[in-house]
Amino acid sequence: MLALCVLSSFAIPSVAKSSPRIVHVFVALADNQHQGIIPVAQALGDRKDPQRNLYWGAAYGVKTYFKASQDWELVWSGRGAKDAILERCVFKSRMNDVYVVADAYEGSQIKLAVSDFLSAAAGIAKEKVTFKMRSEEVSLAIAGDANLVVYVGHDGFMDFQIAPIAGTRGDKPRQTIILACASKVYFAPYIRQTGAEPLLWTTGLMAPEAYTLKAALNGWIAHEGDESIRRRAAQAYDRYQKCGAHAALKLFATNQ
């Protein structure tokens, strides 16, 4: 009987640990001087000051909002891999095996931020971020290897154009969220070239603040359908902007 138990123990297959789901967020800091935005307060629109910038360090900026959330833990922060990335933050979901890696690009480098976002959407940009978390080393495949890539900031295509970045659909689906004014109109030709799936984008003028992103991610993490994610985003936007449920829902779109 003992021998049988020993043999049986060897027959039990090991269970491989599943990989975490990765979200890579590209944030172009608000810049009163170099972007065609409606000017905001000087501190909020200082392209070189992420800690007070409208899209990063302000109350509804990506870093501040996610750091204050009970659902997310800031596990690492520091400089980005490029000089243009003034700060990189890594957040870990407290309830799921999901990470958000967010990069704050210096405001005048918005064209680079958009290009890097599209390269990630195309699956051609490869990068890893490695850091210590509770004495353990963690390495995450980001950029083109992320499951979901996000752009937050001014719609740069209202001011400039870049060469399309071609990609393929590949075996691993890549999805995108673009929180910028009228992003569906301006980004659609570029996203089609990348081969990525547009999960959420916008049809008109909007404030690309982090409550919308967090609400959409809640649905994405729960594996909800596109329409459910769209409605989550709209509800969050209306809650903060007081624009009305119908207007908020019209502001967001999904798919092609």
C-alpha positions in Angstrom: 0.0 0.0 0.0 2.9 2.3 0.8 4.5 1.7 -2.5 1.2 2.4 -4.3 0.9 5.7 -2.5 4.4 6.7 -3.5 3.9 5.8 -7.1 0.6 7.7 -7.1 2.3 10.8 -5.8 4.6 10.8 -8.8 1.6 10.5 -11.2 0.0 13.8 -10.0 0.8 16.5 -12.6 2.1 19.8 -11.4 -0.1 22.8 -11.9 1.6 25.6 -13.8 1.1 29.1 -12.4 -0.9 31.3 -14.7 0.7 34.5 -15.9 -0.7 37.8 -14.6 -2.8 40.1 -16.8 -0.9 43.3 -17.7 -2.2 46.7 -18.5 0.3 49.3 -19.9 -0.9 52.9 -19.7 0.8 55.7 -21.7 0.1 59.1 -20.2 1.0 62.3 -22.0 1.2 64.9 -19.3 -0.9 68.0 -19.9 1.1 70.8 -21.4 -0.2 74.3 -21.8 2.7 75.3 -24.0 3.1 72.5 -26.5 -0.4 70.9 -26.8 -3.5 72.3 -28.3 -5.5 72.0 -25.0 -7.7 74.6 -23.3 -5.2 76.1 -20.9 -5.4 74.9 -17.3 -3.9 76.2 -14.1 -0.1 76.6 -14.5 0.7 73.8 -12.0 -1.7 71.4 -13.7 -0.3 72.2 -17.2 3.4 72.1 -16.3 4.8 69.5 -18.7 7.8 68.7 -16.5 6.0 68.3 -13.1 4.2 65.0 -13.0 3.5 65.3 -9.3 1.0 68.1 -9.8 0.0 67.5 -13.5 -3.6 67.2 -14.4 -3.3 63.8 -15.9 -0.9 62.3 -13.3 -0.5 63.9 -9.9 -3.7 65.9 -9.6 -6.7 64.4 -7.7 -8.0 62.6 -10.7 -4.7 61.9 -12.4 -3.6 58.3 -13.0 -1.0 58.0 -10.2 -3.0 59.8 -7.5 -6.3 58.2 -8.2 -5.1 54.6 -8.4 -2.8 55.1 -5.4 -5.8 56.3 -3.3 -8.0 53.4 -4.4 -8.6 50.6 -2.1 -8.6 48.2 -5.1 -5.0 48.9 -6.1 -1.6 49.0 -4.4 1.4 51.0 -5.6 4.2 48.4 -5.5 6.9 50.3 -7.3 7.7 53.8 -8.8 10.7 55.3 -10.4 12.1 56.7 -13.6 11.0 55.2 -16.9 13.1 53.4 -19.5 13.4 56.6 -21.6 14.3 60.1 -20.7 10.9 61.3 -21.9 9.2 59.1 -19.2 9.5 61.2 -16.1 7.9 58.6 -13.8 6.8 55.0 -14.0 4.4 53.5 -11.5 3.4 49.8 -11.1 0.1 49.0 -9.4 -1.1 45.6 -8.3 -4.7 44.7 -8.0 -5.5 43.7 -4.4 -8.1 41.1 -5.5 -6.8 39.8 -8.8 -3.5 38.8 -10.5 -3.5 42.0 -12.6 -0.9 44.7 -12.8 -1.1 48.3 -14.2 2.2 49.8 -15.4 1.7 53.5 -16.0 4.2 55.8 -17.7 4.1 59.6 -17.4 5.6 61.2 -20.6 6.9 64.8 -20.4 4.2 66.9 -22.1 6.2 68.1 -25.1 7.0 64.5 -25.9 3.4 63.7 -26.7 4.3 62.5 -30.2 6.6 59.9 -28.7 4.0 58.9 -26.2 1.5 58.3 -29.0 4.0 56.5 -31.1 5.0 54.2 -28.2 1.4 53.5 -27.5 0.7 52.5 -31.1 3.9 50.4 -31.3 2.6 48.5 -28.2 -0.8 48.2 -29.8 0.9 46.7 -32.9 2.8 44.2 -30.7 6.1 45.3 -32.1 7.5 47.0 -29.0 8.9 44.6 -26.4 9.9 45.6 -22.9 10.2 44.2 -19.4 9.9 45.9 -16.1 11.6 44.3 -13.1 11.2 45.4 -9.5 11.2 44.1 -5.9 7.9 43.5 -4.3 7.8 42.3 -0.7 11.4 41.0 -1.0 10.6 39.1 -4.2 11.7 40.0 -7.7 8.9 40.5 -10.1 9.4 40.8 -13.9 6.5 41.9 -16.2 6.3 41.8 -19.9 4.8 45.1 -21.0 4.4 47.3 -24.1 3.6 44.9 -27.0 3.3 42.0 -24.7 0.7 43.6 -22.5 -2.9 42.3 -22.6 -4.3 45.8 -22.7 -2.6 49.1 -23.8 -4.1 52.4 -22.9 -3.5 56.0 -24.0 -4.5 58.9 -21.7 -4.1 62.6 -22.5 -4.6 65.1 -25.3 -5.6 63.8 -28.7 -2.3 64.6 -30.4 -3.7 63.8 -33.8 -5.6 67.0 -33.6 -2.2 68.7 -33.8 0.1 66.4 -35.8 0.3 63.1 -37.8 2.7 60.2 -37.7 3.4 57.3 -40.0 1.0 54.4 -39.4 2.5 51.6 -37.4 1.5 48.2 -38.8 1.0 45.1 -36.7 -0.8 41.8 -36.9 -3.6 40.3 -34.8 -1.4 37.4 -33.7 -2.2 34.6 -31.3 -2.4 36.9 -28.3 -5.2 39.4 -28.6 -4.2 43.0 -27.9 -6.9 45.4 -26.8 -6.8 49.2 -26.5 -8.4 52.0 -24.5 -8.0 55.6 -25.7 -9.1 58.3 -23.3 -8.7 61.4 -25.4 -11.0 63.8 -27.1 -12.8 62.3 -30.1 -10.3 59.4 -30.1 -12.5 57.1 -32.3 -12.4 59.6 -35.2 -8.7 60.5 -35.0 -7.2 57.2 -33.8 -9.3 54.7 -35.9 -7.0 54.6 -39.0 -4.0 54.0 -36.8 -5.6 51.4 -34.6 -6.7 49.4 -37.7 -3.1 49.3 -38.9 -1.9 47.9 -35.6 -4.3 45.0 -35.7 -5.4 45.6 -32.1 -9.0 45.6 -30.9 -10.4 48.9 -29.7 -12.1 48.1 -26.5 -13.1 51.7 -25.5 -12.7 55.1 -27.1 -14.6 58.4 -27.4 -16.8 60.2 -29.8 -16.4 63.8 -28.5 -14.7 66.2 -26.2 -13.9 64.7 -22.8 -11.7 65.0 -19.6 -9.4 62.0 -19.7 -9.3 61.5 -16.0 -8.5 58.3 -14.1 -12.0 57.4 -12.7 -13.1 56.4 -16.2 -10.1 54.2 -16.7 -10.6 52.5 -13.3 -14.2 51.8 -14.0 -13.4 50.3 -17.4 -10.7 48.2 -15.9 -13.1 46.8 -13.3 -15.2 45.4 -16.1 -12.2 44.2 -18.0 -10.8 42.4 -15.0 -14.1 40.7 -14.5 -14.1 39.5 -18.1 -17.3 41.4 -18.9 -18.4 42.2 -22.5 -17.5 45.3 -24.4 -20.9 46.9 -23.9 -20.8 46.4 -20.2 -17.4 48.0 -20.0 -18.6 50.9 -22.1 -21.5 51.4 -19.7 -19.2 51.3 -16.6 -17.1 54.0 -18.2 -20.1 56.2 -19.0 -21.5 55.8 -15.5 -18.2 56.8 -13.9 -17.9 59.8 -16.2 -21.4 61.0 -15.5 -20.8 60.6 -11.7 -17.9 63.0 -11.8 -18.8 65.3 -14.7 -22.5 65.5 -14.1 -23.2 65.5 -17.8 -26.2 63.2 -17.8 -26.3 59.4 -18.3 -27.4 59.6 -21.9 -24.7 62.1 -22.9 -22.1 60.1 -21.1 -23.1 56.9 -22.9 -23.0 58.6 -26.3 -19.5 59.8 -25.5 -18.0 56.3 -25.3 -17.9 53.7 -28.0 -16.4 50.2 -28.4 -15.1 48.1 -31.3 -14.7 49.4 -34.8 
